Amino acid sequence: DMQLVESGGGLVQPGGSLRLSCVASGFNISTTPMNWVRQAPGKELEWVSQMNKAGISTYYADSVKGRFTISRDNAKNTLYLQLNSLKPEDTAMYYCQMGTLKGQGTQVTVSS
């Protein structure tokens, strides 16, 4: 079975950083575009970032551009999202997503 497992979330002060990880199993992340999405309480799911299957092109939502960085380690079959200069409005459950497959998420809370 294909599975995605996210980790790395937590409580951080504004301006802080976190690195989220997403370990994939049952498929190879280098064969498909991979996405990070997030959902804040009471809000719809929001796309955050994508890496194409070649691992060359990356894309970001305007709200996170210049602060977040998507990357991957093919040997570990793991996708990452580096979150810098975090703001309270970044508070959300973060998921990695491949097609319609999504993990259980990892909570990021930005608060002083």
Backbone bond lengths (Angstrom), bond angles and torsions (degrees), N, CA, C in turn:
res aa  C-N    CA-C-N  psi(-1)  N-CA   C-N-CA  omega(-1)  CA-C   N-CA-C  phi
1 D - - - 1.461 - - 1.521 110.65 -
2 M 1.332 114.66 145.34 1.449 119.57 175.76 1.525 109.70 -81.80
3 Q 1.324 115.92 138.85 1.453 120.26 -177.19 1.513 110.66 -148.74
4 L 1.328 115.65 148.37 1.466 122.80 174.55 1.518 107.62 -127.40
5 V 1.328 116.92 132.16 1.457 121.43 -179.85 1.525 108.80 -128.58
6 E 1.336 115.67 114.38 1.456 121.76 -179.25 1.525 110.86 -93.58
7 S 1.327 115.38 153.17 1.467 122.18 175.61 1.515 108.78 -158.27
8 G 1.338 115.40 170.29 1.453 120.06 173.89 1.510 115.09 106.09
9 G 1.319 117.24 -5.17 1.451 119.04 178.61 1.520 111.92 -71.71
10 G 1.329 115.49 176.23 1.452 120.29 179.60 1.505 111.87 167.44
11 L 1.339 113.77 -171.69 1.463 121.22 177.06 1.523 108.24 -98.28
12 V 1.310 116.76 127.74 1.462 121.12 -178.31 1.523 109.12 -140.32
13 Q 1.325 116.13 149.44 1.463 120.76 178.25 1.526 110.50 -76.99
14 P 1.315 117.56 155.27 1.473 119.70 174.82 1.524 110.76 -53.23
15 G 1.321 114.89 137.52 1.460 120.78 -176.23 1.507 114.19 90.54
16 G 1.321 116.88 -10.03 1.452 121.54 -178.38 1.510 113.40 -80.24
17 S 1.343 114.41 -177.79 1.460 121.53 -176.32 1.520 111.07 -132.85
18 L 1.312 115.36 154.60 1.451 123.69 172.27 1.519 108.08 -146.76
19 R 1.333 116.04 155.80 1.454 120.08 170.94 1.514 108.46 -123.13
20 L 1.306 115.65 119.61 1.455 121.64 177.57 1.531 109.82 -92.80
21 S 1.324 115.13 144.55 1.462 121.37 177.44 1.515 109.35 -122.70
22 C 1.327 115.15 151.06 1.461 121.39 176.94 1.522 107.17 -139.65
23 V 1.315 115.91 109.09 1.462 121.06 179.34 1.519 108.94 -92.41
24 A 1.317 116.03 125.37 1.456 121.50 -179.97 1.524 110.67 -101.70
25 S 1.316 115.79 145.73 1.457 121.04 174.38 1.521 108.58 -139.33
26 G 1.323 115.83 151.70 1.456 120.53 179.59 1.511 114.66 86.52
27 F 1.315 116.77 -5.18 1.467 121.74 175.59 1.519 107.79 -161.47
28 N 1.326 115.31 166.16 1.455 121.54 -178.41 1.523 109.20 -102.80
29 I 1.347 116.80 122.44 1.467 119.64 -175.15 1.530 112.33 -68.28
30 S 1.323 118.38 -14.95 1.458 119.73 179.44 1.532 112.14 -82.76
31 T 1.319 117.57 1.38 1.462 121.40 -179.24 1.526 112.89 -104.31
32 T 1.329 116.14 3.21 1.468 119.11 -174.10 1.519 110.27 -153.94
33 P 1.323 118.92 150.43 1.461 119.26 171.48 1.531 109.64 -61.63
34 M 1.306 115.29 144.11 1.465 120.98 178.43 1.520 109.24 -124.96
35 N 1.318 115.31 142.48 1.457 121.39 -175.77 1.521 112.08 -125.96
36 W 1.305 114.80 153.57 1.465 122.85 162.72 1.522 106.97 -111.14
37 V 1.329 115.54 135.12 1.455 122.36 174.91 1.515 107.68 -131.68
38 R 1.323 116.94 164.83 1.466 120.19 178.85 1.520 110.27 -145.20
39 Q 1.310 113.93 157.12 1.464 119.64 178.14 1.520 109.25 -139.37
40 A 1.321 115.40 117.13 1.456 121.27 176.14 1.525 108.83 -86.67
41 P 1.331 117.42 156.50 1.468 120.17 -179.72 1.528 111.29 -54.93
42 G 1.313 116.41 129.55 1.447 120.95 176.67 1.516 115.49 76.16
43 K 1.338 115.91 4.63 1.470 119.60 -178.04 1.519 110.53 -119.34
44 E 1.321 115.09 165.34 1.455 120.26 179.04 1.530 110.58 -78.99
45 L 1.327 113.58 163.30 1.448 119.75 177.05 1.527 109.51 -63.09
46 E 1.335 116.04 134.56 1.460 122.03 -176.87 1.522 109.60 -120.35
47 W 1.313 116.81 127.19 1.459 120.43 174.40 1.526 109.26 -70.22
48 V 1.329 116.69 138.92 1.457 121.66 -176.32 1.535 111.65 -114.45
49 S 1.335 116.32 -49.16 1.463 118.39 -173.46 1.520 110.44 -160.81
50 Q 1.327 115.97 155.78 1.461 122.41 177.02 1.515 110.62 -139.95
51 M 1.322 114.84 142.96 1.457 120.82 168.20 1.526 106.89 -117.08
52 N 1.336 117.37 133.28 1.468 118.21 -179.80 1.527 109.91 -75.75
53 K 1.322 116.42 169.69 1.454 119.01 -171.02 1.518 111.84 -68.25
54 A 1.316 117.53 -26.41 1.460 119.85 176.61 1.525 111.94 -72.59
55 G 1.320 115.78 -15.91 1.458 119.64 -178.71 1.509 113.71 76.29
56 I 1.327 116.22 13.27 1.471 120.82 -176.36 1.519 111.29 -98.58
57 S 1.317 116.14 -41.53 1.461 119.97 -175.67 1.519 110.98 -101.96
58 T 1.320 115.16 138.19 1.457 121.53 176.84 1.525 109.08 -129.20
59 Y 1.313 114.90 150.74 1.459 121.10 -176.37 1.516 108.78 -137.56
60 Y 1.327 115.97 147.79 1.459 121.15 -176.30 1.517 111.17 -138.81
61 A 1.330 114.87 147.18 1.452 119.93 169.14 1.523 108.59 -66.49
62 D 1.322 115.93 148.44 1.471 119.50 -179.43 1.524 111.33 -57.57
63 S 1.313 116.85 -32.52 1.469 121.05 -175.79 1.527 112.69 -67.57
64 V 1.344 118.03 -17.66 1.470 120.09 -177.11 1.526 112.45 -122.34
65 K 1.319 117.36 -4.79 1.464 121.23 -176.67 1.512 110.57 -58.97
66 G 1.319 115.80 133.29 1.456 121.05 -179.07 1.521 114.01 86.84
67 R 1.339 117.05 -10.28 1.471 120.33 179.74 1.528 112.05 -116.86
68 F 1.302 117.23 -32.77 1.474 122.15 -178.24 1.523 109.68 -107.90
69 T 1.336 116.09 147.72 1.463 121.59 177.86 1.521 110.03 -135.17
70 I 1.318 116.22 125.19 1.461 121.67 177.29 1.524 108.85 -94.57
71 S 1.314 116.06 142.03 1.462 120.67 177.90 1.524 108.78 -154.38
72 R 1.329 115.76 174.47 1.457 117.95 177.88 1.528 110.22 -151.49
73 D 1.318 114.87 158.08 1.462 122.88 174.60 1.526 106.05 -121.83
74 N 1.324 116.25 105.23 1.461 119.59 -176.04 1.527 111.75 -64.07
75 A 1.315 116.71 -36.24 1.464 119.82 -178.71 1.519 111.77 -63.39
76 K 1.332 115.79 -32.99 1.469 120.87 179.44 1.527 111.60 -96.04
77 N 1.330 116.38 -2.12 1.475 121.50 -176.81 1.531 110.29 50.60
78 T 1.320 115.50 45.57 1.458 122.03 -173.42 1.523 110.54 -128.10
79 L 1.329 114.69 135.77 1.460 123.52 175.72 1.518 108.15 -103.11
80 Y 1.320 117.30 143.72 1.465 121.90 -179.21 1.521 110.25 -125.16
81 L 1.326 114.44 157.29 1.458 120.91 168.55 1.521 107.25 -138.94
82 Q 1.328 115.74 113.19 1.462 121.71 175.71 1.519 108.40 -87.40
83 L 1.313 115.87 123.61 1.456 121.84 -178.74 1.523 108.59 -111.56
84 N 1.319 117.12 114.99 1.458 122.53 178.00 1.515 110.24 -118.26
85 S 1.328 115.23 162.19 1.476 121.09 178.03 1.521 111.22 49.02
86 L 1.310 114.63 49.48 1.463 119.31 -174.89 1.519 112.00 -66.37
87 K 1.333 114.18 146.44 1.459 122.38 -179.49 1.531 108.47 -121.89
88 P 1.327 117.48 156.89 1.470 119.18 177.68 1.525 113.15 -54.57
89 E 1.317 116.57 -32.11 1.467 119.43 -179.56 1.529 113.29 -73.83
90 D 1.312 117.74 -4.74 1.467 121.49 173.09 1.530 111.44 -83.67
91 T 1.321 116.99 -6.62 1.458 120.58 179.00 1.519 110.03 -60.49
92 A 1.329 116.08 123.75 1.467 121.39 -176.71 1.521 109.34 -177.78
93 M 1.326 114.75 169.06 1.453 120.79 166.61 1.522 106.23 -87.60
94 Y 1.319 115.10 128.24 1.463 120.80 -178.09 1.527 109.57 -105.77
95 Y 1.332 115.64 134.66 1.448 122.69 -179.31 1.527 109.83 -127.54
96 C 1.323 116.48 144.39 1.461 118.01 163.58 1.517 107.24 -94.69
97 Q 1.317 114.20 151.87 1.464 119.18 -170.94 1.523 110.22 -144.02
98 M 1.323 115.76 136.74 1.443 123.49 172.81 1.524 106.86 -129.15
99 G 1.318 116.53 110.10 1.459 119.37 -174.38 1.515 109.18 60.59
100 T 1.306 116.63 -122.43 1.460 120.86 178.38 1.529 112.25 -96.89
101 L 1.319 116.38 -1.14 1.465 121.02 179.91 1.523 109.87 -83.47
102 K 1.315 115.08 130.74 1.455 121.58 -178.79 1.519 108.83 -139.36
103 G 1.330 115.58 147.12 1.457 118.47 177.87 1.517 112.10 -80.74
104 Q 1.345 114.98 -166.90 1.455 120.20 -179.17 1.524 112.03 -84.63
105 G 1.311 115.28 -14.01 1.459 120.06 176.09 1.513 113.71 92.17
106 T 1.327 115.23 161.55 1.460 123.02 173.88 1.520 107.44 -136.02
107 Q 1.347 115.72 133.39 1.469 120.86 -173.09 1.525 110.82 -84.32
108 V 1.310 115.78 130.57 1.470 122.57 172.54 1.519 107.34 -115.83
109 T 1.332 115.52 123.65 1.456 121.49 178.21 1.517 108.58 -123.83
110 V 1.323 116.08 122.92 1.464 121.85 -179.54 1.520 107.81 -112.18
111 S 1.310 115.71 111.01 1.454 120.11 -175.38 1.515 109.61 -157.82
112 S 1.334 115.18 147.39 1.463 119.41 174.71 1.521 110.06 -94.91
